[in-house]
Structure formats: structure tokens, C-alpha cells
Amino acid sequence: MKINEGTLDRVLRVGGGLALIALAATNTVGVWGYIGIVPLVTGAIGTCPVYTILGFNTCPLRRR
């Protein structure tokens, strides 16, 4: 899979994912907060399947 997320996009995804997981773990937002695993994983690997489907690319590297 090609990387299709830029640095800022990845940082925001990982931070948001960790925040949601932390809120879920402390029962602040309930179990649905564990959906934060999705942005955490996509930010960690640098590829978003939805971006691929829609043709988005926030990675500043040369687009192939």
C-alpha cells in the first residue's frame, strides 16, 4: 500500500485516536470511544483506505 497521508494528517490522527481511547478507558465517553483505534492505526501506518477510494493524497512526496 502506498502512503497517502502527510505528516500533519498522521499526527492529528494518532493524537485524536489516543485521546478517544483514553476517554473510553476512563468511561468518559463510553465504549464507542474505542473507535479511536481506527485513526490510530491509519495514522501509524500512513495509509487511509478511504483516501485511496476517494483519490485523496495529503502526502507531500512525489505522487505516483
C-alpha positions, -999 to +999 in steps of 0.1 A: +000+000+000+012+035-008+015+062+018-012+087+012-011+107+045+011+137+052+029+143+084+003+167+099-025+144+089-008+114+106+000+134+138-036+146+141-049+110+135-026+095+161-033+122+187-071+121+181-071+083+183-051+082+215-074+109+230-106+089+221-091+057+235-081+075+267-116+089+271-131+055+265-107+038+290-118+063+317-155+058+309-158+095+300-174+089+266-184+052+268-174+022+247-178+040+214-146+059+221-126+028+212-133+037+176-102+057+181-083+026+172-091+033+135-074+067+132-046+055+155-038+026+132-042+045+099-020+073+113+006+048+124+009+031+090+004+062+069-023+048+046-060+055+048-083+032+028-110+059+024-084+083+009-074+056-016-111+050-026-117+087-029-084+095-046-071+119-019-035+122-010-021+146+016+015+132+014+038+160+001+061+134-015+061+129-053+028+114-063+029+084-085 
